[in-house]
Amino acid sequence: MPKHQPLSGFPELLPADRVVERAVVASLSDTFELHGFTNVETRAVEPVEVLLGKGETSKEVYLLERLQQEEGGAGTGLGLHFDLTVPFARYVLEHAGHLEFPFRRYQVQPAWRGERPQEGRYRQFTQADVDVVGKGELPFHHDVEVMRVMVEALDALPLPALSFQFNNRKLIQGFYQGLGVPDVVAAIRTVDKLDKLPADEVARLLVADAGATPEQAQRCLDLATIRTADTSFVARVRALGVADPLLDEGLAELEAVVAGCAAGERRHVTVEADLRIARGLDYYTGTVVEIFMAGYERLKSVGGGGRYDALASDGRTTYPGVGVSFGVSRSLVPLLADGVLAGSRPVPSAVLVALADEDSRHASDAVAASLRARRVPCEVAASAQKFGKQIRYAERRGIPYVWFPQADGTHQVKDIRSGEQVDADPATWTPPPADLRPQVVAVNLEETTP
Amino acid sequence: MPKHQPLSGFPELLPADRVVERAVVASLSDTFELHGFTNVETRAVEPVEVLLGKGETSKEVYLLERLQQEEGGAGTGLGLHFDLTVPFARYVLEHAGHLEFPFRRYQVQPAWRGERPQEGRYRQFTQADVDVVGKGELPFHHDVEVMRVMVEALDALPLPALSFQFNNRKLIQGFYQGLGVPDVVAAIRTVDKLDKLPADEVARLLVADAGATPEQAQRCLDLATIRTADTSFVARVRALGVADPLLDEGLAELEAVVAGCAAGERRHVTVEADLRIARGLDYYTGTVVEIFMAGYERLKSVGGGGRYDALASDGRTTYPGVGVSFGVSRSLVPLLADGVLAGSRPVPSAVLVALADEDSRHASDAVAASLRARRVPCEVAASAQKFGKQIRYAERRGIPYVWFPQADGTHQVKDIRSGEQVDADPATWTPPPADLRPQVVAVNLEETTP
């Protein structure tokens, strides 16, 4: 095998960085489970017709072919999933008879897209999705619940400040309808371009593509500029003087989501109503959200989601859902590259048990077994080098303690950071909790968490 | 989306079964980390030339093609990995400058093979691999270490009885050499067929293909029938009267591995020297092992591995390794299908907080928040149905407790299995530890573990 170059778009973590990713996934899973969400994993592949079910062909799907396929034989008809929503919808339909609804699940898995790689956009990337799905109907309060779960889950992570920016499709659609814009769908798509085009260009397109009058176009822009960190957006929308029953419904829903998610003490997550957020995807029907990370606005959103009244349907039964996704790779890979987050050491071992000579390996193994019985991760030195070399072996791995079995049967343990060496008993000695497992170190963030 | 049929060879777990898989992976990871093995995840894809690096084309590799690939454009040149050894070898070469050797890692990931599905053989399957890799050299004691780690890891799982059957390539090769068999490699391959062919047919092939005399062939078979649960195999091999330095080395290594792995109390793992084990793959150079599960001999081995003196090489440096792999899907999917293992419930929630009416959702949410703050997983009822219906909602999900906020501000909690209902305080009440999280229930096995 020759030397290998990294494969563009397929980031791979070194052990200390992998410590961070594992801690993040464990923390997310923990929050989701405390809220009663069950873990699901779907297979990596779906039939191509499922992947392209929504007429979607822009996702750069990877198809599977067998290397040993017969010349002219049929293909596999399978492709790698490009998100976790499409496979989850298929899972719900396939297993509906064995699931209880509303069904609350979370899923943390890689997905694949053959797109051009750039910072935050990878060909293989891990997402964490949390959704509630109903059978036939799904009460609105689940919108508040699932969004609040993600707020709590991300607030528990060692991350830069995050902003959840909420809107509601009914609010936008009701406003445009009440205003009398002829092509409401075109208007939503056009206003969604506000992050790429200047406002007056968007106004011009509203006239040209959505059939709006210049006055209507201006009021669409007025709506889109409303952004509040509390529920005061309601009064500001009302002040624009548009009346429509769907607008009322959307306002009430957005108010409930913002109030529900803003409640409680947060460390670094803030919540806003941002009436510019539309999300490009067509299947959202109510709540929509995008998540942004302070200092990493260049990544665009690091998560998002919303309400879809028809997540899945088998023709007879429709399954509405509400969910939100967090881009684990999209956020972590840049944070790790920038050194904002790091693992405190690349190995689980808290202790290196030194080896006086190869004949005493049994004695050192016995010390290690005793430490492990009390859940202290450790390893025995690979070879009986001079003790100075064994200490450097530990240093290079970030292992904080070296254990020395003594010739007289007693023991000493050295904290190689301070140099302090003390008598110790393998049956009782335990390192401080902070040294027991590798930690996530958050540089320039206000705190560190395990 | 129409109704979906399961995709043959891609088993997918329902939530209660997924509880078992997660518990198994968590337990394996815990043991590996206590022994200082660090977790690594590699990308799912490798360049095709890496996948086929050993001249291996029989693995039914899945190649990736882009759906939107230009007509006549170049393919991706990528395929899905078919095991975790090839990608790990590539990882070691690619990242060698950032790793410390000996490098101790474990890896739990899916792999893909386009083979014909059957029980225990899937097109997507999860493996758990643990390896130690050296740079240039790797002392033999790591063979003992890594095998013992897997023995301990599997002994901690709720599984039927497992047998680790060890052999050593040096022992076989040295024996055949000392015996004077002309084509030692052909002889190893032939004896490896003993599980498919009768002994006299193997003897015939040893003569025909390996150039052995009938007497040599008989002694090869005599060696292959030696199987001991301790180190008494050494005397039995010696009694066959063959002398060779490589045989001596192999005997000493196998003796150390069997003695090291057999030491200590085990629940359901046994260790044997089985001198018939060769493992088909060509790259093993010393220790070899196969793992069998009682009652599931039809699956063949559920794990295996060994020593490879050249796991990877960049032309200048060679990286020897020793490792062992456990087939998580191969063993669990049949055990789950047979009902030998099951999850105690499909949801994390230990408590359903009932809802008197929709207006009191805030009060029920507050109870849930209080329980979660003390790490009790719970959920609030989806709708304010009659309490009998809410209790059945919990029953269908296996949630053991239903919490009733009372109109007077007090609380009661009901164990819906016993029907017992008691006063409780959301700030202090906690379920028994066994009810806190879903458990693995091992039916007809002697014990259950969390």
Boltz contact constraints between the chains, C-beta under 6 A:
constraints:
  - contact:
      token1: [A, 1]
      token2: [B, 53]
      max_distance: 6.0
  - contact:
      token1: [A, 1]
      token2: [B, 312]
      max_distance: 6.0
  - contact:
      token1: [A, 3]
      token2: [B, 314]
      max_distance: 6.0
  - contact:
      token1: [A, 4]
      token2: [B, 90]
      max_distance: 6.0
  - contact:
      token1: [A, 4]
      token2: [B, 93]
      max_distance: 6.0
  - contact:
      token1: [A, 4]
      token2: [B, 94]
      max_distance: 6.0
  - contact:
      token1: [A, 10]
      token2: [B, 43]
      max_distance: 6.0
  - contact:
      token1: [A, 12]
      token2: [B, 43]
      max_distance: 6.0
  - contact:
      token1: [A, 14]
      token2: [B, 98]
      max_distance: 6.0
  - contact:
      token1: [A, 15]
      token2: [B, 38]
      max_distance: 6.0
  - contact:
      token1: [A, 18]
      token2: [B, 39]
      max_distance: 6.0
  - contact:
      token1: [A, 33]
      token2: [B, 348]
      max_distance: 6.0
  - contact:
      token1: [A, 33]
      token2: [B, 377]
      max_distance: 6.0
  - contact:
      token1: [A, 34]
      token2: [B, 372]
      max_distance: 6.0
  - contact:
      token1: [A, 34]
      token2: [B, 377]
      max_distance: 6.0
  - contact:
      token1: [A, 36]
      token2: [B, 347]
      max_distance: 6.0
  - contact:
      token1: [A, 36]
      token2: [B, 348]
      max_distance: 6.0
  - contact:
      token1: [A, 36]
      token2: [B, 349]
      max_distance: 6.0
  - contact:
      token1: [A, 36]
      token2: [B, 377]
      max_distance: 6.0
  - contact:
      token1: [A, 36]
      token2: [B, 379]
      max_distance: 6.0
  - contact:
      token1: [A, 38]
      token2: [B, 15]
      max_distance: 6.0
  - contact:
      token1: [A, 38]
      token2: [B, 347]
      max_distance: 6.0
  - contact:
      token1: [A, 39]
      token2: [B, 18]
      max_distance: 6.0
  - contact:
      token1: [A, 43]
      token2: [B, 10]
      max_distance: 6.0
  - contact:
      token1: [A, 43]
      token2: [B, 12]
      max_distance: 6.0
  - contact:
      token1: [A, 43]
      token2: [B, 124]
      max_distance: 6.0
  - contact:
      token1: [A, 53]
      token2: [B, 1]
      max_distance: 6.0
  - contact:
      token1: [A, 60]
      token2: [B, 68]
      max_distance: 6.0
  - contact:
      token1: [A, 61]
      token2: [B, 67]
      max_distance: 6.0
  - contact:
      token1: [A, 62]
      token2: [B, 64]
      max_distance: 6.0
  - contact:
      token1: [A, 63]
      token2: [B, 65]
      max_distance: 6.0
  - contact:
      token1: [A, 63]
      token2: [B, 67]
      max_distance: 6.0
  - contact:
      token1: [A, 64]
      token2: [B, 62]
      max_distance: 6.0
  - contact:
      token1: [A, 65]
      token2: [B, 63]
      max_distance: 6.0
  - contact:
      token1: [A, 65]
      token2: [B, 65]
      max_distance: 6.0
  - contact:
      token1: [A, 66]
      token2: [B, 114]
      max_distance: 6.0
  - contact:
      token1: [A, 67]
      token2: [B, 61]
      max_distance: 6.0
  - contact:
      token1: [A, 67]
      token2: [B, 63]
      max_distance: 6.0
  - contact:
      token1: [A, 68]
      token2: [B, 60]
      max_distance: 6.0
  - contact:
      token1: [A, 90]
      token2: [B, 4]
      max_distance: 6.0
  - contact:
      token1: [A, 93]
      token2: [B, 1]
      max_distance: 6.0
  - contact:
      token1: [A, 93]
      token2: [B, 4]
      max_distance: 6.0
  - contact:
      token1: [A, 94]
      token2: [B, 4]
      max_distance: 6.0
  - contact:
      token1: [A, 98]
      token2: [B, 14]
      max_distance: 6.0
  - contact:
      token1: [A, 100]
      token2: [B, 396]
      max_distance: 6.0
  - contact:
      token1: [A, 100]
      token2: [B, 397]
      max_distance: 6.0
  - contact:
      token1: [A, 102]
      token2: [B, 382]
      max_distance: 6.0
  - contact:
      token1: [A, 114]
      token2: [B, 66]
      max_distance: 6.0
  - contact:
      token1: [A, 124]
      token2: [B, 43]
      max_distance: 6.0
  - contact:
      token1: [A, 312]
      token2: [B, 1]
      max_distance: 6.0
  - contact:
      token1: [A, 314]
      token2: [B, 3]
      max_distance: 6.0
  - contact:
      token1: [A, 347]
      token2: [B, 36]
      max_distance: 6.0
  - contact:
      token1: [A, 347]
      token2: [B, 38]
      max_distance: 6.0
  - contact:
      token1: [A, 348]
      token2: [B, 33]
      max_distance: 6.0
  - contact:
      token1: [A, 348]
      token2: [B, 36]
      max_distance: 6.0
  - contact:
      token1: [A, 349]
      token2: [B, 36]
      max_distance: 6.0
  - contact:
      token1: [A, 372]
      token2: [B, 34]
      max_distance: 6.0
  - contact:
      token1: [A, 377]
      token2: [B, 33]
      max_distance: 6.0
  - contact:
      token1: [A, 377]
      token2: [B, 34]
      max_distance: 6.0
  - contact:
      token1: [A, 377]
      token2: [B, 36]
      max_distance: 6.0
  - contact:
      token1: [A, 379]
      token2: [B, 36]
      max_distance: 6.0
  - contact:
      token1: [A, 382]
      token2: [B, 102]
      max_distance: 6.0
  - contact:
      token1: [A, 396]
      token2: [B, 100]
      max_distance: 6.0
  - contact:
      token1: [A, 397]
      token2: [B, 100]
      max_distance: 6.0
